[in-house]
């Protein structure tokens, strides 16, 4: 193999058991898909996409300019199942509206994340869920289940780490001609099936 300079993402081909693609990343974070890519469609369907409906509907309302506490809460509950709700309640309606409006209009992913993480109770994972609900073709949710499905047990939830993760997911989605949402569903579902098998 010819030596390659610089940091790389490794995407594993489980059909040939060889490295099928090596792609440069910003900071050298390494992810490997842990299952056969031909299983993505089945896994995404098994996830039950309808469970996303409420959050995605709230995201569409935010995208249309309804920067309300109710819409933010619907997405927050989808992501956290209610954990940390009291911290979210510490934000005023005006703060929520300003943050959502600025995030929707942000020109860069980093700026959108920065403004949302300025809210009480919103760290990068929740911010990624809000942005995914608002613009699912551009963003995806970071979650320990999805990370483990890419071979990572990292506890890093910084903006930089999320941007590397997002870059990887976009590349995988393009490569396999699927949406970011279906990729996220497949990653989440594979973790759930593996956990059930080993539990």
N, C-alpha and C positions, 0 to 999 in steps of 0.2 A: 504493500500500500504506500502511496506517495505521502510523505508527511504533510500535514496541513497546519498552517500557522493560525493562531487566534482561537478564541472561544467558540464552542459549537454546541448545538442541540443534537442529540442522537435520537433518531426515530427508528425503532426496531421493526423489521419485517419478520413476523412470526411464521410466514410460509417458508421462507428460505433460511431462517435463523441467522441471517447476516444483516449488517447495517445497510439499509436501503437508501437512506438520505442523511446527509450531514448538512446542517444549516447554521450559519453564523448568527449569534445572538449578541445582545448588547453587553452582557456581563458574564457570559460563560455558564449560565445555569443549564444543567443537564436533565432532560426528561426522556423517558422511554415508554412508549405505549406498551402496556402489559398484556394485551390480548390481540387476537387476530383482527385486523381492520375489517375483514369481511363480516364480522359480528356486529359492527356499529349499528346498522339499521335495525337488527333484531333487538339489541339492547335498548336503543332509543325508544322503540315501540313498547317494550316491556316495562319501561320506566313509568308509563302512564302520563303522557304529555298533558292530559287534562288537568293535572294537579297544578300546573303552571298558570292556568287560565286567569285566576283572580289577580295575580301579580302582574301578568302581562297586560291585562285590561287597565290596571292602575297606571302602568307605565305609559300606555298609549294616551291616557288622559293627561298625564304630566307632559308628554311630548306636545300635546295640543294646547298647553298653557294652563292647565288646572293644577297649580302648585300648592296642593292642599295637604294638611296633616293626614287626612283620611287616606289619600293615595299613598303617601309615604308609609303610613302604618301598615297598609295592606302588603306592601313589598317587604317591610321589616319583619312582619309576622311570617311571611313565606320563607324568608331566609333563616330566621332565628327561632321560630316556633315560640316566640314570646320572651325569650331570654333577653334581659337588658331593657325591657319595655319602659321601666321607670326612668332610665337615663334618657331615652328618647323623648319622654314627656317633659324633660327640663327645657327643651327648645321652645321658643315662642312661635306662634303662627307666622310672624313676620320673618323670623330667622329661617324657618323651613321654606317659605316661599322664595326668599332671596337665594338660598342655597340651590334649590331645585332649578330656578330660572337660570342662574349662572352656569350650573352644570350642563343643562340642555344646550346652552349657547356656546359652551367652551369649544375652542378650536382644537385643543389637544386632550388626549386621555389623561395626562398628568394633571392638567388644570382642573378637569372635571372631578377627578379623585380628590384633589386638594380641597376644593370647596366643600364637597360633601363630608369629608372627614373632619371639617371644622365644626360640624354639628355634634352635640352631646350624643353618645351612644352609637356613633357611626365610625367604625374603623374600616380598613380597606375591604375586608370580606363583605360587609354590608353595603359599602359604597359600590362594590362590583355588582352586587345584586340589583341595586337601584338602577345603575347604568344599563345593566342587561335588560331589565324590564322596560326601560325607556327606549333603548336602541339595541334589540337583540341581534341585529346583523353586524354590529360593531363591537360589542362587548360580550364577555362571558363571566360566569360566577367562579370565584376561587373558593375552594372548599377542600378540606383534608381528604375527603373521599376521592374527589377527582384527581387530586395530587398523587395519591397512592396508586391510582389507576395509570398514572404516568411515571410510576417508579420513584416518586419523591415522598419522603417523610419529613420534609423541611417544615419547620414552624415559623419560617420567615413570612411575615405578612406585610412587608413594606411595599411602598408604591413601586420601587424598582423591581422587586421580585414579581409583583403582579404584572407589570408590563412585559417581563420575560415570559411569564406564563401565558399571557394574552397573545403574544407573538407566536408562541408554539401552537396554541389552539387554532389561531387563524391559519397557520400553515397546514396543520392537519386537516382542517375543514376544506381548504382549497384542494389539497392533494386527493382527498377522498370524495370530493364533490358533495359535501353535506353542509348543513347550516351549523353555525356555532351552537345553537340551542340543542340540536340533535347530538352533536358531539358531547356536550356537557351532560345530557341525559344518559348517553351511553357510558360515559366515564362513571357517573354516579351509580348507574344500575350494575355495572360490572363489579364495583366495590361491594354493593349490597349482596349480589349473588355469591361472590367469593366469601364474604363474611358469613353468610348463611351456611355455606358448605363447610367452613372451618369452625363454626360455632358449636 
